[in-house]
Amino acid sequence: MSDSGSESTTRQRITDALRTEPHDAAELSTAVGIPRTAVYRHLEHVARTVRGDDADEQFLVAPPECRACGFDGFDDPLNDPSRCPECRSERIAEPQFLIE
């Protein structure tokens, strides 16, 4: 079995999950059985596919947010920041993803 087939299946399962309700990377990791760090790589592809396939759907991202100071202006919403650039807190809520 080829790698691309398993990746396609993983991405389809991520896409299906995001069409039902918002998820963060940790939730998607559990739902599809891949490491949390791999979820972000798959999400980049899912976002491009949704944007390219169907104008009726949108890939939405609620950016990460600092739980200490509320900062949510992170540069890359498809990233998992480890620290807040404003207050340096490590209490960062993961971004949430949804397809609607």
Gaussian input, Z-matrix of N, CA and C with variables (Angstrom, degrees):
# hf/3-21g

backbone

0 1
 N
 C     1     B1
 C     2     B2     1     A1
 N     3     B3     2     A2     1     D1
 C     4     B4     3     A3     2     D2
 C     5     B5     4     A4     3     D3
 N     6     B6     5     A5     4     D4
 C     7     B7     6     A6     5     D5
 C     8     B8     7     A7     6     D6
 N     9     B9     8     A8     7     D7
 C    10    B10     9     A9     8     D8
 C    11    B11    10    A10     9     D9
 N    12    B12    11    A11    10    D10
 C    13    B13    12    A12    11    D11
 C    14    B14    13    A13    12    D12
 N    15    B15    14    A14    13    D13
 C    16    B16    15    A15    14    D14
 C    17    B17    16    A16    15    D15
 N    18    B18    17    A17    16    D16
 C    19    B19    18    A18    17    D17
 C    20    B20    19    A19    18    D18
 N    21    B21    20    A20    19    D19
 C    22    B22    21    A21    20    D20
 C    23    B23    22    A22    21    D21
 N    24    B24    23    A23    22    D22
 C    25    B25    24    A24    23    D23
 C    26    B26    25    A25    24    D24
 N    27    B27    26    A26    25    D25
 C    28    B28    27    A27    26    D26
 C    29    B29    28    A28    27    D27
 N    30    B30    29    A29    28    D28
 C    31    B31    30    A30    29    D29
 C    32    B32    31    A31    30    D30
 N    33    B33    32    A32    31    D31
 C    34    B34    33    A33    32    D32
 C    35    B35    34    A34    33    D33
 N    36    B36    35    A35    34    D34
 C    37    B37    36    A36    35    D35
 C    38    B38    37    A37    36    D36
 N    39    B39    38    A38    37    D37
 C    40    B40    39    A39    38    D38
 C    41    B41    40    A40    39    D39
 N    42    B42    41    A41    40    D40
 C    43    B43    42    A42    41    D41
 C    44    B44    43    A43    42    D42
 N    45    B45    44    A44    43    D43
 C    46    B46    45    A45    44    D44
 C    47    B47    46    A46    45    D45
 N    48    B48    47    A47    46    D46
 C    49    B49    48    A48    47    D47
 C    50    B50    49    A49    48    D48
 N    51    B51    50    A50    49    D49
 C    52    B52    51    A51    50    D50
 C    53    B53    52    A52    51    D51
 N    54    B54    53    A53    52    D52
 C    55    B55    54    A54    53    D53
 C    56    B56    55    A55    54    D54
 N    57    B57    56    A56    55    D55
 C    58    B58    57    A57    56    D56
 C    59    B59    58    A58    57    D57
 N    60    B60    59    A59    58    D58
 C    61    B61    60    A60    59    D59
 C    62    B62    61    A61    60    D60
 N    63    B63    62    A62    61    D61
 C    64    B64    63    A63    62    D62
 C    65    B65    64    A64    63    D63
 N    66    B66    65    A65    64    D64
 C    67    B67    66    A66    65    D65
 C    68    B68    67    A67    66    D66
 N    69    B69    68    A68    67    D67
 C    70    B70    69    A69    68    D68
 C    71    B71    70    A70    69    D69
 N    72    B72    71    A71    70    D70
 C    73    B73    72    A72    71    D71
 C    74    B74    73    A73    72    D72
 N    75    B75    74    A74    73    D73
 C    76    B76    75    A75    74    D74
 C    77    B77    76    A76    75    D75
 N    78    B78    77    A77    76    D76
 C    79    B79    78    A78    77    D77
 C    80    B80    79    A79    78    D78
 N    81    B81    80    A80    79    D79
 C    82    B82    81    A81    80    D80
 C    83    B83    82    A82    81    D81
 N    84    B84    83    A83    82    D82
 C    85    B85    84    A84    83    D83
 C    86    B86    85    A85    84    D84
 N    87    B87    86    A86    85    D85
 C    88    B88    87    A87    86    D86
 C    89    B89    88    A88    87    D87
 N    90    B90    89    A89    88    D88
 C    91    B91    90    A90    89    D89
 C    92    B92    91    A91    90    D90
 N    93    B93    92    A92    91    D91
 C    94    B94    93    A93    92    D92
 C    95    B95    94    A94    93    D93
 N    96    B96    95    A95    94    D94
 C    97    B97    96    A96    95    D95
 C    98    B98    97    A97    96    D96
 N    99    B99    98    A98    97    D97
 C   100   B100    99    A99    98    D98
 C   101   B101   100   A100    99    D99
 N   102   B102   101   A101   100   D100
 C   103   B103   102   A102   101   D101
 C   104   B104   103   A103   102   D102
 N   105   B105   104   A104   103   D103
 C   106   B106   105   A105   104   D104
 C   107   B107   106   A106   105   D105
 N   108   B108   107   A107   106   D106
 C   109   B109   108   A108   107   D107
 C   110   B110   109   A109   108   D108
 N   111   B111   110   A110   109   D109
 C   112   B112   111   A111   110   D110
 C   113   B113   112   A112   111   D111
 N   114   B114   113   A113   112   D112
 C   115   B115   114   A114   113   D113
 C   116   B116   115   A115   114   D114
 N   117   B117   116   A116   115   D115
 C   118   B118   117   A117   116   D116
 C   119   B119   118   A118   117   D117
 N   120   B120   119   A119   118   D118
 C   121   B121   120   A120   119   D119
 C   122   B122   121   A121   120   D120
 N   123   B123   122   A122   121   D121
 C   124   B124   123   A123   122   D122
 C   125   B125   124   A124   123   D123
 N   126   B126   125   A125   124   D124
 C   127   B127   126   A126   125   D125
 C   128   B128   127   A127   126   D126
 N   129   B129   128   A128   127   D127
 C   130   B130   129   A129   128   D128
 C   131   B131   130   A130   129   D129
 N   132   B132   131   A131   130   D130
 C   133   B133   132   A132   131   D131
 C   134   B134   133   A133   132   D132
 N   135   B135   134   A134   133   D133
 C   136   B136   135   A135   134   D134
 C   137   B137   136   A136   135   D135
 N   138   B138   137   A137   136   D136
 C   139   B139   138   A138   137   D137
 C   140   B140   139   A139   138   D138
 N   141   B141   140   A140   139   D139
 C   142   B142   141   A141   140   D140
 C   143   B143   142   A142   141   D141
 N   144   B144   143   A143   142   D142
 C   145   B145   144   A144   143   D143
 C   146   B146   145   A145   144   D144
 N   147   B147   146   A146   145   D145
 C   148   B148   147   A147   146   D146
 C   149   B149   148   A148   147   D147
 N   150   B150   149   A149   148   D148
 C   151   B151   150   A150   149   D149
 C   152   B152   151   A151   150   D150
 N   153   B153   152   A152   151   D151
 C   154   B154   153   A153   152   D152
 C   155   B155   154   A154   153   D153
 N   156   B156   155   A155   154   D154
 C   157   B157   156   A156   155   D155
 C   158   B158   157   A157   156   D156
 N   159   B159   158   A158   157   D157
 C   160   B160   159   A159   158   D158
 C   161   B161   160   A160   159   D159
 N   162   B162   161   A161   160   D160
 C   163   B163   162   A162   161   D161
 C   164   B164   163   A163   162   D162
 N   165   B165   164   A164   163   D163
 C   166   B166   165   A165   164   D164
 C   167   B167   166   A166   165   D165
 N   168   B168   167   A167   166   D166
 C   169   B169   168   A168   167   D167
 C   170   B170   169   A169   168   D168
 N   171   B171   170   A170   169   D169
 C   172   B172   171   A171   170   D170
 C   173   B173   172   A172   171   D171
 N   174   B174   173   A173   172   D172
 C   175   B175   174   A174   173   D173
 C   176   B176   175   A175   174   D174
 N   177   B177   176   A176   175   D175
 C   178   B178   177   A177   176   D176
 C   179   B179   178   A178   177   D177
 N   180   B180   179   A179   178   D178
 C   181   B181   180   A180   179   D179
 C   182   B182   181   A181   180   D180
 N   183   B183   182   A182   181   D181
 C   184   B184   183   A183   182   D182
 C   185   B185   184   A184   183   D183
 N   186   B186   185   A185   184   D184
 C   187   B187   186   A186   185   D185
 C   188   B188   187   A187   186   D186
 N   189   B189   188   A188   187   D187
 C   190   B190   189   A189   188   D188
 C   191   B191   190   A190   189   D189
 N   192   B192   191   A191   190   D190
 C   193   B193   192   A192   191   D191
 C   194   B194   193   A193   192   D192
 N   195   B195   194   A194   193   D193
 C   196   B196   195   A195   194   D194
 C   197   B197   196   A196   195   D195
 N   198   B198   197   A197   196   D196
 C   199   B199   198   A198   197   D197
 C   200   B200   199   A199   198   D198
 N   201   B201   200   A200   199   D199
 C   202   B202   201   A201   200   D200
 C   203   B203   202   A202   201   D201
 N   204   B204   203   A203   202   D202
 C   205   B205   204   A204   203   D203
 C   206   B206   205   A205   204   D204
 N   207   B207   206   A206   205   D205
 C   208   B208   207   A207   206   D206
 C   209   B209   208   A208   207   D207
 N   210   B210   209   A209   208   D208
 C   211   B211   210   A210   209   D209
 C   212   B212   211   A211   210   D210
 N   213   B213   212   A212   211   D211
 C   214   B214   213   A213   212   D212
 C   215   B215   214   A214   213   D213
 N   216   B216   215   A215   214   D214
 C   217   B217   216   A216   215   D215
 C   218   B218   217   A217   216   D216
 N   219   B219   218   A218   217   D217
 C   220   B220   219   A219   218   D218
 C   221   B221   220   A220   219   D219
 N   222   B222   221   A221   220   D220
 C   223   B223   222   A222   221   D221
 C   224   B224   223   A223   222   D222
 N   225   B225   224   A224   223   D223
 C   226   B226   225   A225   224   D224
 C   227   B227   226   A226   225   D225
 N   228   B228   227   A227   226   D226
 C   229   B229   228   A228   227   D227
 C   230   B230   229   A229   228   D228
 N   231   B231   230   A230   229   D229
 C   232   B232   231   A231   230   D230
 C   233   B233   232   A232   231   D231
 N   234   B234   233   A233   232   D232
 C   235   B235   234   A234   233   D233
 C   236   B236   235   A235   234   D234
 N   237   B237   236   A236   235   D235
 C   238   B238   237   A237   236   D236
 C   239   B239   238   A238   237   D237
 N   240   B240   239   A239   238   D238
 C   241   B241   240   A240   239   D239
 C   242   B242   241   A241   240   D240
 N   243   B243   242   A242   241   D241
 C   244   B244   243   A243   242   D242
 C   245   B245   244   A244   243   D243
 N   246   B246   245   A245   244   D244
 C   247   B247   246   A246   245   D245
 C   248   B248   247   A247   246   D246
 N   249   B249   248   A248   247   D247
 C   250   B250   249   A249   248   D248
 C   251   B251   250   A250   249   D249
 N   252   B252   251   A251   250   D250
 C   253   B253   252   A252   251   D251
 C   254   B254   253   A253   252   D252
 N   255   B255   254   A254   253   D253
 C   256   B256   255   A255   254   D254
 C   257   B257   256   A256   255   D255
 N   258   B258   257   A257   256   D256
 C   259   B259   258   A258   257   D257
 C   260   B260   259   A259   258   D258
 N   261   B261   260   A260   259   D259
 C   262   B262   261   A261   260   D260
 C   263   B263   262   A262   261   D261
 N   264   B264   263   A263   262   D262
 C   265   B265   264   A264   263   D263
 C   266   B266   265   A265   264   D264
 N   267   B267   266   A266   265   D265
 C   268   B268   267   A267   266   D266
 C   269   B269   268   A268   267   D267
 N   270   B270   269   A269   268   D268
 C   271   B271   270   A270   269   D269
 C   272   B272   271   A271   270   D270
 N   273   B273   272   A272   271   D271
 C   274   B274   273   A273   272   D272
 C   275   B275   274   A274   273   D273
 N   276   B276   275   A275   274   D274
 C   277   B277   276   A276   275   D275
 C   278   B278   277   A277   276   D276
 N   279   B279   278   A278   277   D277
 C   280   B280   279   A279   278   D278
 C   281   B281   280   A280   279   D279
 N   282   B282   281   A281   280   D280
 C   283   B283   282   A282   281   D281
 C   284   B284   283   A283   282   D282
 N   285   B285   284   A284   283   D283
 C   286   B286   285   A285   284   D284
 C   287   B287   286   A286   285   D285
 N   288   B288   287   A287   286   D286
 C   289   B289   288   A288   287   D287
 C   290   B290   289   A289   288   D288
 N   291   B291   290   A290   289   D289
 C   292   B292   291   A291   290   D290
 C   293   B293   292   A292   291   D291
 N   294   B294   293   A293   292   D292
 C   295   B295   294   A294   293   D293
 C   296   B296   295   A295   294   D294
 N   297   B297   296   A296   295   D295
 C   298   B298   297   A297   296   D296
 C   299   B299   298   A298   297   D297

   B1=1.4605
   B2=1.5217
   B3=1.3094
   B4=1.4642
   B5=1.5171
   B6=1.3401
   B7=1.4579
   B8=1.5166
   B9=1.3319
   B10=1.4596
   B11=1.5228
   B12=1.3269
   B13=1.4561
   B14=1.5149
   B15=1.3344
   B16=1.4560
   B17=1.5236
   B18=1.3474
   B19=1.4551
   B20=1.5208
   B21=1.3152
   B22=1.4578
   B23=1.5182
   B24=1.3048
   B25=1.4522
   B26=1.5283
   B27=1.3143
   B28=1.4614
   B29=1.5210
   B30=1.3143
   B31=1.4736
   B32=1.5212
   B33=1.3133
   B34=1.4648
   B35=1.5277
   B36=1.3262
   B37=1.4733
   B38=1.5273
   B39=1.3216
   B40=1.4680
   B41=1.5232
   B42=1.3345
   B43=1.4647
   B44=1.5239
   B45=1.3184
   B46=1.4682
   B47=1.5254
   B48=1.3259
   B49=1.4692
   B50=1.5277
   B51=1.3349
   B52=1.4656
   B53=1.5239
   B54=1.2988
   B55=1.4703
   B56=1.5222
   B57=1.3242
   B58=1.4688
   B59=1.5202
   B60=1.3501
   B61=1.4685
   B62=1.5213
   B63=1.3427
   B64=1.4703
   B65=1.5326
   B66=1.3128
   B67=1.4657
   B68=1.5195
   B69=1.3290
   B70=1.4571
   B71=1.5324
   B72=1.3198
   B73=1.4627
   B74=1.5252
   B75=1.3249
   B76=1.4651
   B77=1.5345
   B78=1.3216
   B79=1.4720
   B80=1.5329
   B81=1.3395
   B82=1.4624
   B83=1.5286
   B84=1.3114
   B85=1.4576
   B86=1.5250
   B87=1.3103
   B88=1.4562
   B89=1.5245
   B90=1.3279
   B91=1.4652
   B92=1.5295
   B93=1.3312
   B94=1.4672
   B95=1.5271
   B96=1.3244
   B97=1.4559
   B98=1.5239
   B99=1.3320
   B100=1.4713
   B101=1.5223
   B102=1.3381
   B103=1.4695
   B104=1.5354
   B105=1.3158
   B106=1.4645
   B107=1.5291
   B108=1.3220
   B109=1.4618
   B110=1.5271
   B111=1.3181
   B112=1.4702
   B113=1.5254
   B114=1.3264
   B115=1.4662
   B116=1.5258
   B117=1.3247
   B118=1.4669
   B119=1.5330
   B120=1.3335
   B121=1.4683
   B122=1.5281
   B123=1.3194
   B124=1.4620
   B125=1.5262
   B126=1.3265
   B127=1.4700
   B128=1.5245
   B129=1.3166
   B130=1.4672
   B131=1.5272
   B132=1.3202
   B133=1.4657
   B134=1.5277
   B135=1.3202
   B136=1.4736
   B137=1.5250
   B138=1.3265
   B139=1.4678
   B140=1.5215
   B141=1.3303
   B142=1.4743
   B143=1.5268
   B144=1.3133
   B145=1.4649
   B146=1.5198
   B147=1.3281
   B148=1.4623
   B149=1.5216
   B150=1.3302
   B151=1.4668
   B152=1.5265
   B153=1.3296
   B154=1.4468
   B155=1.5177
   B156=1.3283
   B157=1.4637
   B158=1.5153
   B159=1.3028
   B160=1.4574
   B161=1.5268
   B162=1.3043
   B163=1.4665
   B164=1.5276
   B165=1.3358
   B166=1.4586
   B167=1.5229
   B168=1.3240
   B169=1.4577
   B170=1.5214
   B171=1.3341
   B172=1.4585
   B173=1.5140
   B174=1.3206
   B175=1.4564
   B176=1.5246
   B177=1.3171
   B178=1.4694
   B179=1.5221
   B180=1.3268
   B181=1.4606
   B182=1.5206
   B183=1.3220
   B184=1.4640
   B185=1.5236
   B186=1.3254
   B187=1.4720
   B188=1.5255
   B189=1.3341
   B190=1.4614
   B191=1.5194
   B192=1.3104
   B193=1.4673
   B194=1.5204
   B195=1.3216
   B196=1.4620
   B197=1.5266
   B198=1.3097
   B199=1.4731
   B200=1.5256
   B201=1.3200
   B202=1.4610
   B203=1.5294
   B204=1.3441
   B205=1.4653
   B206=1.5313
   B207=1.3366
   B208=1.4582
   B209=1.5092
   B210=1.3243
   B211=1.4642
   B212=1.5217
   B213=1.3538
   B214=1.4627
   B215=1.5271
   B216=1.3148
   B217=1.4605
   B218=1.5160
   B219=1.3171
   B220=1.4601
   B221=1.5226
   B222=1.3358
   B223=1.4632
   B224=1.5249
   B225=1.3135
   B226=1.4589
   B227=1.5252
   B228=1.3369
   B229=1.4622
   B230=1.5252
   B231=1.3320
   B232=1.4620
   B233=1.5225
   B234=1.3011
   B235=1.4498
   B236=1.5216
   B237=1.3000
   B238=1.4528
   B239=1.5262
   B240=1.3379
   B241=1.4697
   B242=1.5275
   B243=1.3111
   B244=1.4592
   B245=1.5208
   B246=1.3354
   B247=1.4638
   B248=1.5248
   B249=1.3237
   B250=1.4626
   B251=1.5298
   B252=1.3378
   B253=1.4663
   B254=1.5257
   B255=1.3204
   B256=1.4705
   B257=1.5234
   B258=1.3442
   B259=1.4708
   B260=1.5319
   B261=1.3428
   B262=1.4711
   B263=1.5313
   B264=1.3145
   B265=1.4620
   B266=1.5262
   B267=1.3110
   B268=1.4648
   B269=1.5201
   B270=1.3183
   B271=1.4673
   B272=1.5311
   B273=1.3275
   B274=1.4532
   B275=1.5267
   B276=1.3327
   B277=1.4729
   B278=1.5159
   B279=1.3227
   B280=1.4673
   B281=1.5242
   B282=1.3360
   B283=1.4747
   B284=1.5262
   B285=1.3177
   B286=1.4645
   B287=1.5236
   B288=1.3145
   B289=1.4573
   B290=1.5178
   B291=1.3429
   B292=1.4598
   B293=1.5220
   B294=1.3188
   B295=1.4609
   B296=1.5109
   B297=1.3626
   B298=1.4673
   B299=1.4998
   A1=108.45
   A2=117.20
   A3=120.94
   A4=111.22
   A5=114.29
   A6=121.04
   A7=112.12
   A8=116.81
   A9=119.52
   A10=111.06
   A11=117.65
   A12=119.74
   A13=111.87
   A14=116.70
   A15=119.11
   A16=110.98
   A17=117.28
   A18=119.63
   A19=110.25
   A20=116.72
   A21=120.41
   A22=109.97
   A23=117.41
   A24=122.17
   A25=110.45
   A26=116.71
   A27=120.77
   A28=110.36
   A29=116.80
   A30=120.14
   A31=110.92
   A32=117.13
   A33=119.30
   A34=110.19
   A35=117.00
   A36=119.87
   A37=110.89
   A38=117.63
   A39=120.75
   A40=109.60
   A41=116.20
   A42=121.24
   A43=110.60
   A44=116.83
   A45=120.66
   A46=111.43
   A47=116.91
   A48=120.68
   A49=110.89
   A50=116.65
   A51=119.99
   A52=112.32
   A53=117.50
   A54=120.10
   A55=111.57
   A56=118.55
   A57=121.17
   A58=112.78
   A59=117.06
   A60=121.52
   A61=109.30
   A62=117.57
   A63=119.96
   A64=111.24
   A65=115.36
   A66=122.17
   A67=108.83
   A68=115.61
   A69=119.45
   A70=107.85
   A71=116.93
   A72=121.09
   A73=112.21
   A74=117.16
   A75=119.90
   A76=110.71
   A77=116.57
   A78=120.35
   A79=110.89
   A80=116.50
   A81=119.91
   A82=110.91
   A83=116.76
   A84=121.05
   A85=110.60
   A86=116.21
   A87=121.31
   A88=111.25
   A89=116.51
   A90=121.33
   A91=112.76
   A92=117.15
   A93=119.19
   A94=113.38
   A95=117.49
   A96=120.89
   A97=115.33
   A98=116.47
   A99=120.69
   A100=108.01
   A101=117.82
   A102=119.84
   A103=111.27
   A104=115.64
   A105=121.69
   A106=111.72
   A107=116.85
   A108=120.25
   A109=111.53
   A110=118.12
   A111=121.64
   A112=111.81
   A113=116.98
   A114=120.71
   A115=110.68
   A116=117.98
   A117=121.22
   A118=111.76
   A119=116.82
   A120=120.24
   A121=110.23
   A122=116.29
   A123=120.63
   A124=111.24
   A125=117.33
   A126=120.39
   A127=111.96
   A128=117.62
   A129=120.07
   A130=110.44
   A131=116.66
   A132=121.22
   A133=111.33
   A134=116.07
   A135=120.30
   A136=109.39
   A137=117.72
   A138=121.23
   A139=110.89
   A140=117.29
   A141=120.68
   A142=110.83
   A143=117.26
   A144=121.21
   A145=111.10
   A146=117.34
   A147=120.83
   A148=110.27
   A149=116.88
   A150=120.30
   A151=111.57
   A152=116.95
   A153=120.42
   A154=114.36
   A155=117.60
   A156=121.31
   A157=114.71
   A158=116.80
   A159=118.80
   A160=109.98
   A161=115.81
   A162=120.15
   A163=111.94
   A164=117.44
   A165=120.89
   A166=112.64
   A167=117.42
   A168=120.67
   A169=109.86
   A170=114.56
   A171=121.28
   A172=109.02
   A173=115.81
   A174=122.42
   A175=106.04
   A176=117.03
   A177=121.76
   A178=110.68
   A179=115.24
   A180=121.30
   A181=109.17
   A182=116.16
   A183=121.14
   A184=104.79
   A185=118.67
   A186=120.57
   A187=112.50
   A188=115.35
   A189=118.74
   A190=109.20
   A191=115.84
   A192=120.09
   A193=109.88
   A194=115.17
   A195=120.84
   A196=108.33
   A197=116.02
   A198=120.26
   A199=111.27
   A200=117.44
   A201=120.71
   A202=112.03
   A203=117.44
   A204=119.13
   A205=113.67
   A206=117.48
   A207=120.46
   A208=115.30
   A209=118.77
   A210=121.60
   A211=110.20
   A212=116.42
   A213=120.12
   A214=112.08
   A215=117.30
   A216=121.63
   A217=113.56
   A218=116.65
   A219=119.82
   A220=109.72
   A221=116.37
   A222=122.51
   A223=113.78
   A224=117.52
   A225=121.82
   A226=109.70
   A227=117.69
   A228=119.28
   A229=113.34
   A230=118.68
   A231=121.02
   A232=110.89
   A233=115.71
   A234=121.95
   A235=107.82
   A236=116.49
   A237=121.98
   A238=108.20
   A239=117.05
   A240=118.98
   A241=111.52
   A242=115.35
   A243=119.33
   A244=112.44
   A245=116.52
   A246=120.19
   A247=110.20
   A248=115.68
   A249=121.57
   A250=109.54
   A251=117.84
   A252=119.54
   A253=112.90
   A254=117.81
   A255=121.50
   A256=111.88
   A257=116.29
   A258=119.19
   A259=113.41
   A260=116.80
   A261=124.06
   A262=113.53
   A263=117.93
   A264=120.84
   A265=109.74
   A266=116.26
   A267=121.60
   A268=111.29
   A269=116.77
   A270=121.88
   A271=109.29
   A272=116.22
   A273=122.36
   A274=109.25
   A275=115.90
   A276=120.64
   A277=108.05
   A278=116.54
   A279=121.48
   A280=110.79
   A281=116.23
   A282=118.43
   A283=110.31
   A284=115.16
   A285=122.32
   A286=108.22
   A287=116.48
   A288=122.20
   A289=110.06
   A290=115.75
   A291=121.26
   A292=108.59
   A293=116.15
   A294=121.59
   A295=106.80
   A296=115.22
   A297=118.01
   A298=111.11
   D1=137.27
   D2=-176.35
   D3=-85.65
   D4=157.30
   D5=177.98
   D6=-63.09
   D7=-40.15
   D8=-175.55
   D9=-63.24
   D10=-32.25
   D11=177.84
   D12=-66.26
   D13=-42.50
   D14=-179.96
   D15=-70.43
   D16=-35.14
   D17=177.61
   D18=-66.08
   D19=-41.31
   D20=178.85
   D21=-59.49
   D22=-43.69
   D23=179.15
   D24=-63.42
   D25=-43.65
   D26=178.29
   D27=-61.58
   D28=-45.90
   D29=-179.41
   D30=-65.41
   D31=-36.72
   D32=178.37
   D33=-66.14
   D34=-39.68
   D35=178.09
   D36=-66.24
   D37=-37.92
   D38=175.70
   D39=-63.41
   D40=-46.62
   D41=179.60
   D42=-58.65
   D43=-46.34
   D44=-179.98
   D45=-61.53
   D46=-41.89
   D47=179.15
   D48=-63.42
   D49=-40.71
   D50=-177.32
   D51=-73.22
   D52=-17.26
   D53=176.45
   D54=-79.83
   D55=-13.01
   D56=-178.52
   D57=-94.65
   D58=-41.21
   D59=-178.57
   D60=-167.99
   D61=162.77
   D62=178.75
   D63=-64.42
   D64=144.56
   D65=176.86
   D66=-138.51
   D67=151.18
   D68=168.88
   D69=-100.43
   D70=176.08
   D71=-175.55
   D72=-62.08
   D73=-37.74
   D74=-179.91
   D75=-64.58
   D76=-41.60
   D77=178.85
   D78=-65.79
   D79=-42.47
   D80=178.35
   D81=-65.19
   D82=-37.73
   D83=178.05
   D84=-57.98
   D85=-46.33
   D86=178.69
   D87=-66.92
   D88=-42.85
   D89=-175.84
   D90=-65.17
   D91=-37.96
   D92=-175.79
   D93=-108.10
   D94=-4.08
   D95=173.35
   D96=74.26
   D97=39.17
   D98=175.58
   D99=-127.26
   D100=160.01
   D101=178.06
   D102=-61.92
   D103=145.85
   D104=-178.83
   D105=-55.52
   D106=-38.57
   D107=-179.49
   D108=-64.81
   D109=-31.32
   D110=179.05
   D111=-74.09
   D112=-23.65
   D113=-178.81
   D114=-58.30
   D115=-42.84
   D116=-177.01
   D117=-62.22
   D118=-39.25
   D119=177.69
   D120=-62.44
   D121=-43.76
   D122=178.54
   D123=-66.63
   D124=-37.90
   D125=-179.29
   D126=-62.63
   D127=-35.62
   D128=177.26
   D129=-59.75
   D130=-42.11
   D131=179.25
   D132=-70.36
   D133=-41.44
   D134=178.62
   D135=-60.84
   D136=-43.91
   D137=-179.65
   D138=-60.70
   D139=-44.74
   D140=179.19
   D141=-64.44
   D142=-40.79
   D143=-179.44
   D144=-64.62
   D145=-44.85
   D146=-179.58
   D147=-63.47
   D148=-43.49
   D149=179.36
   D150=-64.18
   D151=-34.02
   D152=-176.09
   D153=-87.59
   D154=-28.63
   D155=-172.70
   D156=-83.43
   D157=-46.68
   D158=-166.78
   D159=-142.28
   D160=111.39
   D161=-179.04
   D162=-66.19
   D163=-15.30
   D164=179.88
   D165=-78.55
   D166=-13.84
   D167=-179.40
   D168=-113.03
   D169=153.24
   D170=176.45
   D171=-131.01
   D172=142.18
   D173=172.11
   D174=-92.51
   D175=111.43
   D176=-175.81
   D177=-106.29
   D178=143.92
   D179=179.38
   D180=-131.19
   D181=122.46
   D182=168.22
   D183=-89.97
   D184=115.81
   D185=-171.12
   D186=-63.24
   D187=161.08
   D188=173.98
   D189=-59.86
   D190=153.41
   D191=-179.14
   D192=-138.87
   D193=137.19
   D194=176.66
   D195=-73.15
   D196=125.47
   D197=179.56
   D198=-76.26
   D199=-16.21
   D200=-179.15
   D201=-85.05
   D202=-46.36
   D203=-174.36
   D204=-120.11
   D205=-8.06
   D206=178.30
   D207=87.22
   D208=1.71
   D209=-179.77
   D210=-58.68
   D211=131.40
   D212=178.51
   D213=-135.74
   D214=21.42
   D215=-177.91
   D216=-96.21
   D217=38.02
   D218=179.72
   D219=-64.68
   D220=143.96
   D221=-175.47
   D222=-63.34
   D223=-41.55
   D224=-174.00
   D225=-123.37
   D226=104.24
   D227=-177.98
   D228=-68.73
   D229=-14.80
   D230=176.20
   D231=-94.10
   D232=30.71
   D233=179.89
   D234=-126.06
   D235=159.02
   D236=178.13
   D237=-112.74
   D238=88.71
   D239=-177.03
   D240=-65.86
   D241=147.57
   D242=-179.42
   D243=-96.88
   D244=-18.26
   D245=-175.80
   D246=-150.47
   D247=146.82
   D248=177.99
   D249=-76.20
   D250=130.65
   D251=178.27
   D252=-71.54
   D253=-17.83
   D254=-179.12
   D255=-85.11
   D256=-55.79
   D257=-173.18
   D258=-111.76
   D259=-2.99
   D260=178.95
   D261=69.98
   D262=8.76
   D263=177.61
   D264=-65.97
   D265=149.10
   D266=175.24
   D267=-100.15
   D268=7.73
   D269=179.93
   D270=-88.73
   D271=78.15
   D272=-175.18
   D273=-109.60
   D274=124.85
   D275=173.36
   D276=-76.18
   D277=132.55
   D278=-179.15
   D279=-64.06
   D280=151.75
   D281=173.66
   D282=-64.20
   D283=152.11
   D284=176.98
   D285=-109.40
   D286=141.64
   D287=-177.42
   D288=-122.18
   D289=145.77
   D290=-179.41
   D291=-154.22
   D292=145.13
   D293=170.78
   D294=-114.18
   D295=122.83
   D296=177.25
   D297=-139.25

